[in-house]
Amino acid sequence: MRDPNKFLESKKDFGILIIRLIFGYRLIEGMVTVISNKQIHGLAGFFSDNHIPFPLFSAYSAVCAELICGILFIIGLWARQAALIMVFTFTVAIVFIDIYAGFEKAFPAWSIWAISIFILLNGAGKISLDEKFNRRK
């Protein structure tokens, strides 16, 4: 009989891919909503109300970072660098905003923060452009 742990170990890159796809999509979808509904100034106002420095610049930076990093997560390119940016972005969000909301309401931010740390430490996995380009070296 085949050892289930060995079997599952051989499939772990599919798990990393699923995580990247789901959280990459979540990052993109959230920012497309902000952009398509022209909510950037509302986001900047929200940032200002929560004492985030340079609110308009921070709003544009957060939207661009989440949109670009979401795409990079999905395709698995520069995943560790994208994860580092998301760790920073969501640390700011948690410290300035979500820490006061309680864990239940802040769970989406904590989840993206935790997944970003996972990708930062583990990389994009074998089913990624990072892996494809690293094989060429």
C-alpha positions as a LaTeX table, in Angstrom:
\begin{tabular}{lrrr}
\hline
Residue & $x$ (\AA) & $y$ (\AA) & $z$ (\AA) \\
\hline
Met1 & 0.00 & 0.00 & 0.00 \\
Arg2 & 1.27 & 3.44 & $-0.92$ \\
Asp3 & 2.26 & 5.80 & 1.89 \\
Pro4 & $-0.30$ & 8.68 & 1.88 \\
Asn5 & 2.28 & 11.13 & 3.25 \\
Lys6 & 4.62 & 10.52 & 0.32 \\
Phe7 & 1.75 & 10.83 & $-2.11$ \\
Leu8 & 0.58 & 14.12 & $-0.58$ \\
Glu9 & 4.15 & 15.42 & $-0.37$ \\
Ser10 & 4.48 & 14.87 & $-4.11$ \\
Lys11 & 1.39 & 17.04 & $-4.68$ \\
Lys12 & 2.28 & 19.99 & $-2.41$ \\
Asp13 & 3.03 & 22.30 & $-5.32$ \\
Phe14 & $-0.62$ & 22.05 & $-6.37$ \\
Gly15 & $-1.52$ & 23.38 & $-2.91$ \\
Ile16 & 0.85 & 26.32 & $-3.33$ \\
Leu17 & $-0.63$ & 26.98 & $-6.78$ \\
Ile18 & $-4.18$ & 26.99 & $-5.38$ \\
Ile19 & $-3.15$ & 29.41 & $-2.63$ \\
Arg20 & $-1.48$ & 31.71 & $-5.16$ \\
Leu21 & $-4.49$ & 31.64 & $-7.50$ \\
Ile22 & $-7.08$ & 32.32 & $-4.80$ \\
Phe23 & $-5.21$ & 35.09 & $-3.02$ \\
Gly24 & $-3.89$ & 36.60 & $-6.25$ \\
Tyr25 & $-7.44$ & 36.78 & $-7.56$ \\
Arg26 & $-8.64$ & 38.33 & $-4.28$ \\
Leu27 & $-6.00$ & 41.05 & $-4.50$ \\
Ile28 & $-6.84$ & 41.84 & $-8.13$ \\
Glu29 & $-10.62$ & 41.72 & $-7.66$ \\
Gly30 & $-10.51$ & 44.12 & $-4.71$ \\
Met31 & $-8.42$ & 46.65 & $-6.57$ \\
Val32 & $-10.38$ & 46.41 & $-9.81$ \\
Thr33 & $-13.45$ & 47.31 & $-7.76$ \\
Val34 & $-11.67$ & 50.38 & $-6.34$ \\
Ile35 & $-10.48$ & 51.46 & $-9.79$ \\
Ser36 & $-13.68$ & 50.76 & $-11.73$ \\
Asn37 & $-15.87$ & 52.50 & $-9.15$ \\
Lys38 & $-13.44$ & 55.45 & $-8.97$ \\
Gln39 & $-13.08$ & 54.98 & $-5.21$ \\
Ile40 & $-9.42$ & 56.01 & $-4.92$ \\
His41 & $-10.26$ & 59.36 & $-3.29$ \\
Gly42 & $-12.63$ & 57.61 & $-0.91$ \\
Leu43 & $-9.83$ & 55.21 & $-0.02$ \\
Ala44 & $-7.48$ & 58.18 & 0.50 \\
Gly45 & $-10.06$ & 59.76 & 2.80 \\
Phe46 & $-10.34$ & 56.50 & 4.73 \\
Phe47 & $-6.54$ & 56.41 & 5.03 \\
Ser48 & $-6.51$ & 60.03 & 6.23 \\
Asp49 & $-9.20$ & 59.28 & 8.84 \\
Asn50 & $-7.02$ & 56.40 & 10.09 \\
His51 & $-3.83$ & 58.50 & 10.24 \\
Ile52 & $-1.98$ & 56.74 & 7.44 \\
Pro53 & 0.72 & 59.14 & 6.22 \\
Phe54 & 0.38 & 60.70 & 2.75 \\
Pro55 & $-3.13$ & 59.30 & 2.26 \\
Leu56 & $-3.55$ & 59.92 & $-1.48$ \\
Phe57 & $-0.07$ & 58.63 & $-2.31$ \\
Ser58 & $-0.63$ & 55.68 & 0.06 \\
Ala59 & $-3.97$ & 54.88 & $-1.59$ \\
Tyr60 & $-2.46$ & 54.84 & $-5.08$ \\
Ser61 & 0.53 & 52.84 & $-3.81$ \\
Ala62 & $-1.66$ & 50.25 & $-2.10$ \\
Val63 & $-3.93$ & 49.84 & $-5.12$ \\
Cys64 & $-1.00$ & 49.48 & $-7.53$ \\
Ala65 & 0.87 & 47.13 & $-5.21$ \\
Glu66 & $-2.12$ & 44.84 & $-4.65$ \\
Leu67 & $-3.03$ & 44.78 & $-8.33$ \\
Ile68 & 0.51 & 44.06 & $-9.56$ \\
Cys69 & 1.34 & 41.62 & $-6.76$ \\
Gly70 & $-1.95$ & 39.79 & $-7.34$ \\
Ile71 & $-0.96$ & 39.26 & $-10.97$ \\
Leu72 & 2.54 & 38.15 & $-9.94$ \\
Phe73 & 1.08 & 35.67 & $-7.41$ \\
Ile74 & $-1.17$ & 34.15 & $-10.06$ \\
Ile75 & 1.57 & 33.67 & $-12.66$ \\
Gly76 & 4.19 & 32.79 & $-10.05$ \\
Leu77 & 6.70 & 35.37 & $-11.22$ \\
Trp78 & 8.85 & 37.25 & $-8.70$ \\
Ala79 & 6.57 & 35.73 & $-6.08$ \\
Arg80 & 8.91 & 36.27 & $-3.14$ \\
Gln81 & 9.39 & 39.93 & $-4.02$ \\
Ala82 & 5.63 & 40.37 & $-4.43$ \\
Ala83 & 5.07 & 38.62 & $-1.11$ \\
Leu84 & 7.52 & 40.96 & 0.63 \\
Ile85 & 5.59 & 43.96 & $-0.72$ \\
Met86 & 2.30 & 42.43 & 0.46 \\
Val87 & 3.75 & 41.69 & 3.92 \\
Phe88 & 4.66 & 45.38 & 4.20 \\
Thr89 & 1.33 & 46.60 & 2.76 \\
Phe90 & $-0.78$ & 44.42 & 5.05 \\
Thr91 & 1.39 & 45.09 & 8.09 \\
Val92 & 0.55 & 48.77 & 7.60 \\
Ala93 & $-3.14$ & 47.92 & 7.12 \\
Ile94 & $-3.22$ & 45.75 & 10.24 \\
Val95 & $-1.29$ & 48.20 & 12.44 \\
Phe96 & $-3.18$ & 51.32 & 11.40 \\
Ile97 & $-6.68$ & 49.95 & 10.76 \\
Asp98 & $-7.42$ & 46.27 & 11.32 \\
Ile99 & $-5.92$ & 45.92 & 14.79 \\
Tyr100 & $-8.87$ & 47.94 & 16.11 \\
Ala101 & $-11.53$ & 46.04 & 14.17 \\
Gly102 & $-11.15$ & 42.76 & 16.04 \\
Phe103 & $-9.84$ & 39.54 & 14.56 \\
Glu104 & $-13.12$ & 38.49 & 12.92 \\
Lys105 & $-13.45$ & 41.66 & 10.83 \\
Ala106 & $-9.69$ & 41.86 & 10.23 \\
Phe107 & $-9.41$ & 38.23 & 9.16 \\
Pro108 & $-9.09$ & 38.99 & 5.41 \\
Ala109 & $-6.10$ & 41.26 & 6.04 \\
Trp110 & $-4.50$ & 38.76 & 8.44 \\
Ser111 & $-5.07$ & 35.97 & 5.91 \\
Ile112 & $-3.36$ & 37.84 & 3.08 \\
Trp113 & $-0.54$ & 38.79 & 5.47 \\
Ala114 & $-0.07$ & 35.13 & 6.53 \\
Ile115 & $-0.24$ & 33.81 & 2.95 \\
Ser116 & 2.29 & 36.44 & 1.90 \\
Ile117 & 4.67 & 35.28 & 4.64 \\
Phe118 & 4.15 & 31.70 & 3.47 \\
Ile119 & 5.01 & 32.61 & $-0.14$ \\
Leu120 & 7.94 & 34.75 & 1.02 \\
Leu121 & 9.42 & 31.79 & 2.91 \\
Asn122 & 8.46 & 29.00 & 0.48 \\
Gly123 & 8.44 & 30.64 & $-2.92$ \\
Ala124 & 5.92 & 30.10 & $-5.69$ \\
Gly125 & 6.42 & 26.35 & $-5.96$ \\
Lys126 & 7.28 & 24.22 & $-8.97$ \\
Ile127 & 4.17 & 25.22 & $-10.93$ \\
Ser128 & 5.31 & 28.78 & $-11.57$ \\
Leu129 & 7.25 & 31.04 & $-13.89$ \\
Asp130 & 9.82 & 31.51 & $-11.11$ \\
Glu131 & 10.57 & 27.78 & $-11.27$ \\
Lys132 & 10.69 & 27.79 & $-15.06$ \\
Phe133 & 13.19 & 30.66 & $-15.15$ \\
Asn134 & 15.26 & 29.21 & $-12.28$ \\
Arg135 & 15.65 & 25.91 & $-14.19$ \\
Arg136 & 17.30 & 27.77 & $-17.07$ \\
Lys137 & 20.11 & 29.03 & $-14.84$ \\
\hline
\end{tabular}
